């Protein structure tokens, strides 16, 4: 069984949401106020979007609610647990 934290799935979710919306890392960085390097580190699991305000900025950049981003990450985690 996989006991990975939901936080570990946020990066995967950011990558999926970004590519589904046809955004580059640079475009997402510009929309969210982060650097491209920070976005890359999040997507690769080298950094976490641990602060609620950071998660909110990214969800706004995607044009979605924060709850949608978290819910998708939870779904990914549940899939991995199976």
N, C-alpha and C positions, 0 to 999 in steps of 0.2 A: 504494500500500500504506500502511496506517495503522500507524505506529510508536509509537503511544501506549502509555505504561507501564500496567501492571496497576493501579497505584495510582489512575490516572485512572478506572478502571472500578469502583472500590470504592463511590464515591458513587452511581452508577447502581444498583449491586447493593443498597445500603442502601435506596434508594427502592423498588425492586421488592420486596424482602423485607418492608419495612414495609407497603406497600399490600396485598400478598398476605395478610398476617396481620391486616389490618383495623385497624392501629394508626395513630393520629395521630402527628405529630412530637412533640407534648407527651407522649404515652404512651411513646413510645420513649425520649425524653429521661429521663423518670422511671425507667424500667426500667434504663437504661444508666448513669445518673449524670451525663449531660451536659445542657446546656441545649437548649431548643428551637431557639434561634438557631444553635447549633453543629451540630445535626442538619440544619437547613435548609442551612447553608453546605456541609456535606459532600455532601448530595444534589445541590446545584447546582454542585458542582465548585469552590467557592470556598475550601474547606479540605480537607485530606487526613487520613484516619485513618492516619497514618504509623507510629505507635507500635504495636507488637504488643499491648501492654496495652490500648490503646484499641480495637483490632480485637476483642480477646477480650471486652471488656465489651459491645460491640454484638452479637457472635455469641451471647453468653449471653442477652442481652435477647430475641433472636429464638428462643432455645431450640434452637440448632444449634451444630455444631462450627465452629471457626474455619476449618478446611479446606473446609467446605461453602461458606462465604462467599467465600473466595478462589477456589475452583474455579468458582463461578458467574461471578465477575468475569472469570476467564480465558476462559470460554466466550463471554461478551459481546465480549471483545476479539477472539477468533477470528472471530466472526460479522462484526464490523466490518472485518476484514482481507480478507474475501472480496469 
